[in-house]
């Protein structure tokens, strides 16, 4: 708890110290004037999440099982964003991250994991990372323009509505793909991984969720088309080569590095269609993805002593598809849904062990009860795995997040509800509850009731 209090005190002090310069900058920079492009900006966010669960029943436990006795865990993350305009249409951005803490059971035991701020690289003491470092080039194609507001990774300014956007550098693949206005940011919206992005998309990333890549986006008034090519790690749930330079203090196994760039990669393509339904805005996104890496086979691992999947490594591919819907019902209420599928023959490499998923949820602003800055959310997700994956877990295999030593298969089902409200200026507090049935696809374990709180500051 003292770590949480320290971070918040420092955050509040920093906010007070920069308030006057920020106001001066806003008054003199083009960020306050839609007619002039913003030259530079900077932002800070701090998110402190605490989660715990009560003891639950289980017939047995394995290497990656959620402990039955109950736990409380906390994560702290601070991001300092800075951006600068380089030349016409071009901007560079950097995101320096500090993180500390652990997800429940070191982020193991639940595949639709409950804390989107819990990395697969927990730490007892703060570590630093250059999470993002990239250049974005907007190339106008003529015609009408639109104003793009500033945020932590964007400089404010006008751009052609019809334009090509090129991004290259160290980025998060889910910064660009599979976005959703109601469910996509664990610092302010739903916390569960399955509501942050499509749980069946084993998206290219290191253990912190970032990698190096190139993306192309063709944006039009009613639609957009995106493509991305990313490096993946040479080992499952591991690191990229630049992590050895950017993460301080480093990890002992951080030398895992990248695979061969033209042999170990991930690609994604997405088509986005915007529309109006009964005068309310909606967006439909179709995602396709393909990964290639030196990975193991679930079926081949069954014939290896101890189901050691690393003994089956060969260059293999995994592909899949996703559907993403967001639909406004009123100005203060909207629903969302994601559906995803992947081949599921080869081991999960970077995100979760999920092969099939379907989610549905609703987000409501507090205008109806005279609290317009409050948000209430309610959502559910069901996730499953292929028969090959089931047999591997039944035989005692372990995945990125699961592995109970045995398996009585059932779809993992999660229900999440949260209420987020401002407590002072830009500081928000959220209370969260998640119900998890069949954790790690196992009917012999659970259910698990998880309570959480989140304190979020940004400026």
C-alpha positions in Angstrom: 0.0 0.0 0.0 2.8 2.4 0.7 4.0 2.0 -2.9 0.6 3.0 -4.1 0.5 6.1 -1.8 4.0 7.1 -2.8 3.1 7.0 -6.5 0.0 9.0 -6.1 1.7 11.7 -4.0 4.5 12.0 -6.5 1.9 12.1 -9.3 -0.1 14.9 -7.6 3.1 16.9 -6.9 4.2 16.5 -10.5 0.8 17.6 -11.7 1.0 20.8 -9.5 4.5 21.6 -10.7 3.7 21.4 -14.4 0.2 23.0 -14.3 1.4 26.5 -15.0 3.9 25.6 -17.8 1.3 23.4 -19.4 -1.2 26.3 -19.4 1.4 28.6 -20.9 2.2 26.0 -23.5 -1.5 25.5 -24.3 -2.0 29.2 -24.7 0.9 29.8 -27.0 1.1 26.6 -29.0 -1.0 25.6 -32.0 -2.5 22.8 -29.9 -5.2 25.3 -28.8 -5.8 26.5 -32.3 -7.4 24.2 -34.9 -5.9 26.3 -37.7 -2.3 25.6 -36.7 -0.7 22.2 -36.2 0.6 21.4 -32.7 4.4 21.5 -32.7 4.9 19.4 -29.6 3.1 18.0 -26.5 3.6 15.8 -23.5 1.3 13.9 -21.2 1.5 11.7 -18.1 -0.7 8.9 -16.9 -0.5 6.8 -13.7 -2.7 3.8 -13.1 -2.7 1.8 -9.9 -4.7 -1.4 -9.9 -5.4 -3.7 -6.9 -7.2 -7.1 -7.3 -8.0 -9.9 -4.9 -10.1 -13.0 -4.8 -11.5 -15.2 -2.1 -10.6 -18.9 -1.6 -12.3 -21.2 -4.1 -12.8 -25.0 -4.7 -10.5 -27.0 -7.0 -10.1 -30.8 -7.3 -6.4 -30.4 -8.1 -3.8 -27.8 -9.0 -0.8 -27.7 -11.5 2.2 -25.6 -12.4 0.1 -22.7 -13.7 -3.0 -23.0 -11.6 -4.5 -20.1 -9.8 -3.9 -20.8 -6.0 -7.1 -21.8 -4.2 -6.3 -20.0 -1.0 -7.0 -16.5 -2.3 -4.7 -13.6 -3.1 -4.3 -9.9 -3.3 -2.0 -8.3 -5.9 -1.2 -4.8 -7.1 0.2 -3.2 -10.2 1.5 0.3 -10.7 2.3 1.9 -14.1 3.4 5.4 -15.0 3.8 6.6 -18.6 5.4 9.9 -19.7 4.5 10.6 -23.3 6.3 13.2 -25.5 5.7 14.1 -29.2 7.3 16.5 -31.6 6.5 17.5 -35.2 9.4 16.7 -37.6 8.3 18.0 -41.0 5.0 18.3 -42.9 2.7 15.5 -41.8 5.4 13.8 -39.7 5.6 13.4 -36.0 7.8 11.4 -33.6 6.6 10.0 -30.3 8.2 8.4 -27.2 6.6 6.7 -24.2 8.7 6.1 -21.2 7.1 3.6 -18.8 7.7 2.7 -15.2 5.9 -0.4 -13.9 6.0 -2.4 -10.6 3.9 -5.2 -9.2 2.3 -8.5 -10.2 -0.9 -9.8 -11.6 -2.7 -12.5 -9.7 -0.4 -15.5 -9.4 2.2 -13.9 -11.6 -0.3 -13.5 -14.4 -1.2 -17.2 -14.6 -4.3 -19.4 -14.1 -6.9 -17.5 -16.0 -6.8 -17.2 -19.8 -9.1 -14.2 -20.0 -6.9 -12.5 -17.5 -8.6 -10.0 -15.2 -6.0 -7.2 -15.1 -5.1 -5.5 -18.4 -2.3 -3.6 -16.5 -0.6 -6.8 -15.3 2.3 -7.7 -17.6 3.8 -11.2 -17.9 7.0 -9.7 -16.4 6.1 -8.8 -12.8 8.6 -7.0 -10.6 9.1 -6.4 -6.9 10.7 -3.0 -7.6 10.1 -0.4 -10.3 11.6 -0.9 -13.7 11.8 1.5 -16.6 11.2 0.8 -20.3 10.9 2.8 -23.6 7.6 1.2 -24.4 7.0 3.1 -27.6 9.4 5.0 -29.9 8.1 5.6 -33.4 7.6 8.0 -36.4 4.2 8.6 -38.0 3.9 10.1 -41.4 0.5 11.4 -42.7 0.3 11.7 -46.5 -2.7 13.7 -47.6 -4.6 12.5 -50.7 -6.6 15.7 -51.1 -10.2 16.8 -50.5 -11.9 17.8 -47.2 -9.9 18.0 -44.0 -10.7 17.0 -40.4 -9.2 18.1 -37.1 -7.4 15.4 -35.1 -7.2 16.2 -31.4 -4.1 15.6 -29.3 -3.5 12.7 -27.0 -0.5 10.9 -25.5 0.5 9.5 -28.9 -0.9 12.1 -31.3 -0.2 15.8 -32.1 -3.2 17.9 -32.7 -3.7 19.2 -36.2 -5.7 19.1 -39.4 -5.3 16.3 -41.9 -7.0 15.3 -45.1 -9.8 12.9 -44.4 -8.5 10.8 -47.3 -4.9 10.0 -46.3 -2.2 7.4 -46.0 -0.7 7.0 -42.5 2.7 5.2 -42.2 4.0 4.3 -38.7 7.4 2.7 -38.1 9.2 1.9 -34.9 8.5 0.4 -31.5 4.8 0.3 -31.0 1.9 -1.7 -29.6 0.1 -3.6 -32.3 -3.2 -3.0 -30.4 -2.5 0.7 -30.5 -3.5 0.6 -34.2 -5.6 -2.6 -34.7 -8.8 -3.9 -33.0 -9.7 -0.5 -31.4 -13.0 -0.1 -29.7 -14.5 3.1 -28.2 -16.1 1.3 -25.3 -13.6 -1.5 -24.6 -10.0 -1.1 -25.4 -8.2 0.8 -22.6 -7.7 -1.0 -19.2 -6.7 2.3 -17.6 -10.1 3.8 -17.9 -12.5 1.1 -19.2 -12.9 -2.7 -18.7 -9.9 -4.3 -17.0 -10.1 -7.9 -18.4 -7.7 -8.8 -21.3 -10.6 -10.2 -23.4 -12.3 -6.7 -23.4 -9.1 -4.8 -24.1 -8.5 -6.7 -27.4 -9.5 -9.9 -29.2 -8.4 -12.8 -26.9 -8.0 -15.1 -29.9 -5.5 -12.8 -31.6 -2.0 -13.8 -30.5 -0.8 -10.4 -31.3 2.9 -9.6 -31.9 4.5 -8.4 -28.7 7.2 -8.9 -26.0 6.3 -9.7 -22.4 5.2 -6.1 -21.9 3.0 -5.9 -25.0 5.3 -4.0 -27.4 7.4 -4.8 -30.5 9.0 -3.2 -33.6 7.0 -3.0 -36.7 5.7 -1.1 -39.7 2.0 -0.3 -40.3 0.1 1.3 -43.3 -3.3 2.8 -42.9 -5.5 4.1 -45.8 -8.2 6.3 -44.2 -11.4 7.5 -45.9 -14.5 9.1 -44.6 -16.5 5.9 -44.1 -13.9 3.2 -44.1 -10.2 2.4 -43.4 -7.8 -0.3 -44.4 -4.8 -1.3 -42.3 -1.8 -3.6 -42.7 1.0 -4.3 -40.2 4.2 -6.3 -40.2 5.9 -6.9 -36.9 8.8 -8.9 -35.4 8.1 -11.6 -32.9 10.3 -13.1 -30.2 12.4 -16.2 -30.7 10.9 -17.8 -27.6 7.4 -17.9 -26.3 6.4 -15.0 -23.9 9.8 -13.5 -24.2 11.7 -10.4 -25.3 12.8 -8.5 -28.4 16.4 -7.4 -29.0 15.8 -3.8 -28.2 14.4 -4.7 -24.7 18.0 -5.3 -23.7 18.7 -1.6 -24.3 15.4 -0.1 -23.2 14.5 -2.0 -20.0 16.4 -0.9 -16.8 17.2 -2.8 -14.7 17.2 -5.6 -17.2 16.1 -9.2 -16.8 18.6 -12.2 -16.8 16.7 -13.9 -19.7 16.3 -10.7 -21.7 18.9 -11.9 -24.2 16.3 -14.1 -25.8 16.1 -11.5 -28.5 14.3 -11.6 -31.8 14.1 -14.5 -34.2 15.3 -14.2 -37.8 13.5 -11.2 -39.0 12.2 -12.7 -42.3 11.3 -16.0 -40.6 9.8 -15.0 -37.2 7.1 -12.4 -37.8 3.5 -11.5 -37.4 1.2 -9.8 -39.8 -2.3 -8.2 -39.4 -4.8 -6.7 -41.8 -8.0 -4.9 -40.8 -10.9 -3.4 -42.7 -13.0 -0.8 -40.8 -16.5 0.3 -41.9 -18.2 3.2 -40.3 -22.0 3.7 -40.6 -25.0 5.2 -39.0 -27.9 3.1 -37.6 -31.0 5.1 -36.7 -28.9 8.2 -36.5 -26.4 6.6 -34.1 -22.8 5.9 -35.1 -21.5 2.4 -35.5 -18.2 0.8 -36.5 -17.5 -2.7 -37.8 -13.9 -4.0 -38.0 -12.8 -7.2 -39.6 -9.3 -8.5 -38.6 -7.1 -11.2 -40.2 -3.8 -12.2 -38.8 -0.9 -14.6 -39.5 2.1 -15.4 -37.4 5.2 -17.5 -38.2 7.7 -18.6 -35.7 9.9 -21.5 -34.4 7.1 -22.9 -32.3 5.8 -26.2 -31.0 2.9 -28.4 -32.0 0.3 -29.5 -29.4 -0.2 -32.9 -31.1 3.5 -33.6 -31.6 4.1 -32.7 -27.9 1.9 -35.6 -26.8 4.5 -38.1 -28.0 7.4 -36.3 -26.1 8.2 -37.4 -22.5 6.7 -34.9 -20.1 4.8 -33.3 -23.0 7.8 -30.9 -23.4 6.5 -28.8 -26.3 9.9 -27.2 -26.7 11.2 -30.5 -28.1 8.8 -30.2 -31.1 10.0 -26.8 -32.3 9.9 -26.1 -36.0 8.9 -23.2 -38.2 5.1 -23.2 -38.1 2.3 -20.7 -38.7 -0.9 -19.8 -36.9 -3.6 -17.7 -38.4 -7.0 -16.4 -37.4 -9.8 -13.9 -37.8 -11.6 -11.4 -35.6 -14.8 -9.3 -35.8 -15.2 -6.1 -33.7 -18.4 -4.1 -33.4 -19.2 -0.9 -31.6 -22.6 0.7 -31.8 -23.9 3.8 -30.1 -27.4 3.4 -28.7 -27.7 7.0 -27.4 -25.1 9.7 -27.0 -24.3 8.3 -23.5 -24.7 4.6 -24.1 -23.1 2.1 -26.4 -22.6 -1.6 -26.9 -19.7 -3.6 -28.2 -18.8 -7.1 -29.2 -15.8 -9.1 -30.4 -15.7 -12.5 -31.9 -12.4 -14.3 -32.6 -11.0 -17.6 -33.9 -7.5 -19.0 -34.6 -6.2 -22.3 -36.0 -5.1 -23.6 -32.6 -2.8 -26.4 -33.8 0.4 -24.8 -32.6 1.3 -23.3 -29.2 0.3 -19.8 -28.3 3.3 -17.5 -28.5 2.7 -14.0 -27.1 -0.8 -13.3 -25.6 -3.2 -15.9 -24.3 -3.9 -19.6 -25.0 -7.4 -18.8 -26.3 -8.5 -20.3 -29.7 -12.1 -19.1 -29.8 -13.8 -16.2 -28.1 -17.0 -14.2 -28.1 -17.8 -11.1 -26.0 -20.7 -8.7 -25.6 -20.9 -5.6 -23.4 -22.4 -2.2 -22.7 -21.0 1.1 -21.6 -23.1 3.8 -20.1 -22.1 7.4 -19.2 -23.8 8.9 -16.1 -25.9 11.6 -17.7 -29.1 9.8 -16.7 -28.2 10.1 -13.0 -26.6 13.6 -13.3 -23.0 12.4 -13.2 -21.9 12.8 -16.8 -18.2 12.0 -16.0 -19.1 8.6 -14.5 -19.0 5.4 -16.5 -20.8 2.1 -15.8 -19.8 -1.0 -17.8 -21.1 -4.6 -17.9 -19.7 -7.3 -20.2 -19.4 -11.0 -20.6 -17.0 -13.2 -22.6 -16.8 -16.9 -23.4 -13.5 -18.4 -24.6 -12.5 -21.9 -25.6 -9.7 -24.0 -27.1 -9.3 -26.6 -29.9 -9.3 -30.3 -29.3 -5.6 -30.5 -29.9 -5.0 -27.9 -27.2 -7.4 -29.7 -24.9 -5.5 -33.0 -25.3 -2.2 -31.3 -24.6 -3.5 -29.8 -21.3 -5.2 -33.1 -20.4 -1.8 -34.8 -20.7 -0.2 -32.2 -18.3 1.1 -29.6 -20.8 1.4 -26.0 -19.9 0.6 -22.9 -22.0 1.4 -19.2 -21.6 -1.2 -18.8 -18.9 -2.7 -22.2 -18.2 -1.7 -25.8 -17.2 -3.5 -27.5 -14.3 -1.8 -30.9 -14.7 -5.1 -32.3 -15.9 -8.3 -31.0 -17.6 -12.0 -31.4 -17.5 -12.7 -29.1 -20.4 -15.3 -26.3 -20.4 -15.5 -22.9 -21.9 -13.9 -20.2 -19.7 -16.6 -17.7 -18.9 -16.1 -14.2 -17.5 -18.5 -11.5 -16.4 -17.1 -8.1 -15.6 -18.8 -5.0 -14.3 -17.2 -1.7 -13.2 -18.0 1.8 -12.1 -15.6 4.6 -12.8 -15.9 8.1 -11.4 -13.8 11.3 -10.8 -12.6 11.9 -7.3 -10.7 15.2 -8.0 -10.0 16.9 -11.3 -8.3 14.4 -13.5 -8.1 11.6 -10.9 -10.6 8.8 -11.4 -11.4 5.8 -9.1 -13.0 2.6 -10.4 -14.4 -0.3 -8.5 -14.6 -3.6 -10.4 -16.0 -7.1 -10.0 -15.3 -10.2 -12.2 -16.8 -13.6 -12.0 -14.7 -16.4 -13.6 -16.2 -19.8 -14.3 -14.0 -22.7 -15.5 -10.7 -20.8 -15.1 -8.1 -22.0 -17.6 -10.9 -24.0 -19.3 -11.2 -26.4 -16.4 -14.5 -27.4 -14.9 -12.8 -29.0 -12.0 -11.7 -25.6 -10.7 -13.6 -22.5 -9.6 -15.6 -20.4 -9.9 -13.5 -17.4 -8.9 -14.8 -14.1 -7.6 -12.4 -11.2 -8.2 -12.8 -7.7 -6.7 -10.7 -4.8 -7.9 -10.0 -1.1 -7.6 -8.3 1.2 -10.0 -6.9 4.7 -9.4 -6.1 6.6 -12.6 -4.5 10.0 -13.1 -3.7 11.7 -16.4 -2.8 15.1 -17.7 
